Amino acid sequence: LISSYNVLMTIYALSSGPGLSGVAVIRISGEITKEVLKSITVGSFPKPRVASLRKIINFKSKELIDECIVLWFPGPNSYTGEDMAEIHAHGSRAVIQSILENLSKIKGCKIAEPGEFTKRAFYNEKINLIKAESIGDLIAAETEIQRKQALKIMSGRSSDKFDSWREILLKILSNLEAKIDFPDEDLPKNILKDIKHNSEKIKLEIKKTLNDQKVGEIIREGFKIAIVGPSNAGKSSLLNYLSRRDVAIVSEIAGTTRDVIEVHLSIEGFPVVLSDTAGIRDSKDEIEKKGVKLALKKSEDADLNIVVIEPKSSYFAGFLKDLISNKSILVINKSDLGVDEMIDEFKKYNPIYISIKKEKNIEQLILTIKDKLKKQFINSENILITRERHRLHLEKCFLHLENFSNKNETEDFDKAAEDLRLATRHLGIIVGKVDVEEILEIIFKDFCIGK
């Protein structure tokens, strides 16, 4: 697994959050970790995995910096698989800065890159790629359902399944290659039968896994709700109300919102990305036209559209045919002004009548949104795919298995074996069983520095 990655340098970083805190955790990992600890601490060297009180000093001037708890984790029994240490210092900016500057002046030490501790754990085979990703997801989790999903993936649920499929396919491949290498020898009929049965079984399991409505990705990234509709219908007011703060500018002047405004919320524990979009109308203003185009694109990509109109939005009836679908809720705002003049075109969509100004029926709208969320996440227990990367490689694996089945039926064994190799390769890429250098930067770029 280790290719061109440089692990010669010993890395260090602040692993706890920046800013004022009671305790700050600074991590060190690499070949000279033990020497580094000896040079900056006073007293006997700490016992492995035992919290020890030590004075931290400037390794050159011997000036006292802080009195800290020090933990020593000799490799390979550490998070990174290398010699590793943690310094639990007082969390003032001055203390943190002084310790980090002290470490920066030690030859062979460098500040860690984002996710570099976890990257080293991967290279030292302490974790696979899926677990590395789930650690990042756990750190970034904002809701309970995101936390639970990250922990399930960390436990190896997905990895075990992908590894199991890969091992079965490799066994099939070995039998198939035996058939190719010894064409004059007849393989036992039960082996030929197992090749077909097992490959079809895995193909069906992968197909079922792919048919998951992308729930895992939605949990990880957030359920996308777009508020769309004509200008001045109350879209920004609704965003502010649901967010419980003034996120968007509200004005009686039509066309105030030009760009997409996004807010991350937790509704009933479900992660939601709520977007306010530009009012949809014909306009000669170039900037507003671009805003309308963005609004339509956001509506297309959303998991749920809240289409907000008012009773007098008769000119908007033509747009409704494109916006109303099974992933839409039609909302008539300003219903306190009367709905008698509302055209029949709107009524047939069973709208929810609200008044944001009077706070009328908004609870009904929120209950409808919650119901949509619960239906979306009802099958979240058996999710294996949490990222587009997993889905892409599973789709390619499935395609090669279909090609394998077709070529196997026609006894084109050489080409069938190549499709089987490609299928196993895509499963291997998901968990990191093959050279995956090209995707590492994508996975680790969103990690915090000390992880």
N, C-alpha and C positions, 0 to 999 in steps of 0.2 A: 504493500500500500504506500510506503514512503517513497516518494519520487524525488522531485527537486526541492522539496520544502526544507528550509533552513532551520534546524533545531539546535544549532551550535550556541546561539546566544541565549543567555538566561533572561527571562522576561519578568517584568513587574508592572503592577497597575493597582489603582484604587478600585476595589470590587464592590464596595457599598456605594450608595448614591452620593453625588456631589452635594456640597452645601453643609451647613451647620448640623451636627448630629451628636448624640451622646457617645457613640462608638463608630469608628471608621475602620474598615477591613482592607488591608493592603496585601495583595498576593504576590508571591515570588515563585517562579518555576524554571528549572533548568539545571544544567550540569554543575554550576558553581553555587547553587543555592546554599549549601552548607557553609562554604567559605564566606559568602555574603553575610549570613546570619552571625557567624563568629566575629566578623569585622565590625558589626554595628550593635552588638549586644554586650552586656557586662555580666559576668558570672558563668557558671557551668552551662554546657550545651544542653538544650531541652531534650527530654526523653521523647521518643516517637509518640505522637497522638495524645500527648498530655499537655494541658494548658499550663503554661509556666509564666510567672511574673518576671519580667526582665526590663532593665533600663536600656533604652535605645539611644545610641550616641552617634555623633558625627564621626565617621571612620578615620578622618584626617585629624581634626582638632580635638577629638575625644570629648567635645562639649555635649552635655545632656540635652536630648531633644524631647523625650517623653518617657514615662513609665508605662509599659504595655503588656498585654497578654500575647505570648508568642506560641505558635503551634508548629510542630515540625512533622512533615509527612515524607518519610523516605520512599523513593520509588522502588519497585513499580506499584506499590500499594498506595497510590495517591490519585487524585482526580485526573491529573494529566498523564499519569504513568511515569513521570519524572520525579526527581527530588523536588519537593515543594514546601513552602512555608506560608503562614499567615501571620500578619502583625495586626492585632486588635488595639488600635490607638484611640486616644481621645479625638473626637470628631471636629475639631476646630480647623478652619482653613489653614492657619499658620502651622499647626502640627503636621497636617497632611502634606502641605507643600514642602516643609522642611525634610520630611522622611523621603518623599519622592525625589527631591533634589539630591539628597544624600546618595540614594540608590543610583541615580543617573550618572554619578561621577565614578562609580565602580567599574573598572574595566571588565568587559564581557557582559554587561547588563544593558538592556534596552527597554524602553516603554513598550508594553504589549499593544498589538493591533486589535481592532474590534474582533471579539470572538476567538482570540488566539489561544487562550487556555483550553477552550473546548476543541479547537482545531487540533491541538497537540494530543488531547485525549483520543480524538479520532485516529490520528496517525499512529498512536501507540496502541491501537486496537482495544482501548478501554470502552469505547462506544462505537456504534455504527452511525451512518449518516442520518437515519430516521430519528435515532435518539438525540443526535446533535441538534436536529431541527426542533424536536419537541422541547428541548431545554430552552431554546430561544423563545418558543411559543409560551412556555410556562412563565418566563420572565416578563413577557409582554402581555400576559393575560389580564384583562380588565373585568371580566365577569366570571361567575361561578362555572358556567358551562364551558368556557374556554379553559379554565383551570383543570376541570375534570378531563376534558379531551386531551390536553397536553400530558397529564399524568398517565392516562391509558396508553398513549403512544410510547411514553417513556418506559412503561412496564414491559414493552417488547411485543405487544399484541400484534401490531402491523408487521414488524420485522419477522416474527416467527412465522406468520402466514406466508409472506413473500419468500422467505428462506425455504419453507416447506414445498411451495410450488416449484422453486428453482431446483431443489434436490431431486424431486420426482422427474422433472424434465431432463435433468442431467443423466438420470438412470435410463430413461427412455432413449436418450441420445447414445449412450454407451451400447445399448442393445442394437440400435439402428446401425451404428458404425461397425458392429460385429457382422451384421448382415452384408454391409458394403464390402468389408475386408475379406470375408469368406463367402463369396456368392454361391459357391458350389455346396456349401453346408446348409442344411435345412435347420432353421431355428425352430425350437419347440413351438407348437401351435399356441400354447397358453401364453408364451412371451409375445408373439405377434398380436394376440388378442388383448393382452395387457397394454401394449403400446397404444392401440386405438382407444381402449377404454379409459386409460389414465389421462391421455392427452385431451380427450373430449371432456372428461370430468373437470380438469383444470380450466379448460376454455370456458365452460359453463360457469364455474365459480368466479372467474375474472369478469365475465359478462355481467353477472349479478352484482359484483363489487362496483363495477363502473356505472351501473344503473342505480345510483344512490342519491340522485337529485343534487349532487355536489354539496351535501349537507356539511361535510367536514370542512371544506373550504369556506363555506358561509359562516360556520361557527368561528373559524380562525380569523377571517377578515372582517366579519360583521355582515348582518342582514341589510342589504342596500334598499333603502326606501327613498324614492324621489317624489318631491312635492312639485307637481306640474299644473299648468293651467294658464288662463289668460292673465294679462296685466291687471293689477289692482283688485284681484279677487280675494286677497288675504293670505297668500302663500307664506310670505315672510312672517306675518303675525302668527300663523300656525306653527312655524318653525320655532319662533321665540317662546310660544306657549309650551310646546312639548319639551323644549330644552330648559325651561324655567329660567331663562335669562335672555337679555337682548343680544342676540347673535347677529341678526340681520337688521338693516335700516328699514324702518317702516315709514312710508310716506303716501300721501294721497296722489302724488304725481306718478302717473303710469310709467313703467319702464325703469324704476329705481334700481332693481336687481339686474345686473348685466352678466355677472359671472356666476358660477356654481359655488354656493356656500355649504360646507359640510360640517356636521357635528356628530361626534361619537357619543352614543347614549347606551344605557343599560335599561331595557324594558322587561320587567319580570325576570331579570337575570339573563336575558338574551342580548347579545351584542348587536347594536344597530348603528348603521351609518346613515344619518338623515341628511338629505340634500335639498336645499332650496334652489330653484332654478329661475331663469329669466322668464318673464311673461311671454306666452306664445301669442303672437299676433303678426300681421303684416306690417313691416316697417321699412323705411328708406334709410334709416340710420345704420351705417355699416357695423358699428360696434354692437348695437342691439341685435342685428341680424345674426351675428356670430354667437351672441348669447342665446338666441332662440335655437340655433343649430346645436349648441351644447346641451340645451334643455332636452331636445328630442333624443339626442344620443344617450343622455343620462337616463331618460325614461326607458329607452330600449334595453339598457344594461341592468336596470334595477330589478330586484327580486319582487318589489311591490311598488306600485304607483298610487299616490294619493292625488287624485285629480280634483283640484279646487276651483270652483266657479262660483258666480253669484247669479241670482234669479234673472238678471237682465243681460246675461252674457249670450244673447241670441246668436251673435256672429260666430260664437265658438262651437256651434253645433257640428259644423263640418269637421273640426279637428277631433271630436270625440270618437269617431269611428276608428281612428288610428290609435287613440290613447286608451280606450276602454277594452279590457280583456279580462281573462280569469285572474290576472295578477294586479287588478286595479280596484280601487275604492273611489266611487264618485261622491264628492262632498259639496253640498250647496252651502256656502257661507253667506253671512248677512241675512239669514232667514228672518231675523227680527224686523226687517224692513218689509216683510210680506213676500209670499211666494205665489200670489195669484197670477202675476204676469209671467211666471216661468213657463217656457214652452214645453209642449208634450215630449219633444225629442229628449229632454233631460229626464223626465219622469220615468221613462221606460227602463232606465238603468238602475232603478231602486236606490236613489241617492240617500245619503245621511244628511239631514238638515241641521246645521249648526250656526251658532253666532259666537265668534271668538270675542267680540266686544262685550257681549252679555254673558259669556261663558256658558252658553246654552248647548246641551247635547254633546259636548266635547268628550265626556266620559264614554258615551256610546261609541264614538269614533275610536277612542283608545282601546276599548274592549274588543272592537272589530280587528284592530291592528294586533292585539295580543292573541286573538284566536288564529289569525293568519300565521303568526310566529310559531305558536304551539303546533300547528299542523305541519309547518315546515320542518320542525326539529323533532317530530315524533319518532323518527327512525334514527336518532343520533347514537343509539347504544352500540351498534355493530359497525361503526364507521372505521374504514381502513385508510381511506385517502383523505389527507388534510391539505395537500398542496397541489397546484397545477402540475408541478414536476412529476409527482407520483402518477397522476392521471395520464399525462402524456406518454410515459414509458409503459404503463399498463395497456393503453390503447395500442401502442406499437407491438407489445407482446401478444396481445389478442389477435392482431392482424397477421403476425407471423405464424401463430398457431393455426389460424384458418388456412393459410397458404400451405402449412405443413400437412394438414388433413387432406387437402385436395391432392397434393403431390404424392402423399403416402398411398392414397386410393389408387392412383395410376402407377404405383410402384416406381416412381421416379425418386429413388431413395437418396441419391446424391444431393439433389436440390432440396428434398424434404429435410435432410439433416442440416443443411445450411440455415433453413428457416427456423429449425429448432434451436440452433446455436444462437441465432439472433434473438429469439424469444427469451432464452435464459440470460443473455447479455443484458437485455432491458430490465429484467427482474434484478439482476446483479447491480445495475447502476442505481436503482432505487435505494438499496441498503448499503452500497459502497463496496461491493465485492469485486469490482473491476476498477480500472484506472478512471477516476472521476475528477481529475485536476481541473477540468474546464468548468465544473459547476460549483466548486468549493467557494469561490469568491461570492457567488450569488447567495449561498446558504449563510455564510458567516458575516456578510456586510452589515446586517441589521442588529448584530449583537452589540451589547455595551462593551466598553473597553476592558473591564476587569473580568469578563467571562470568557 
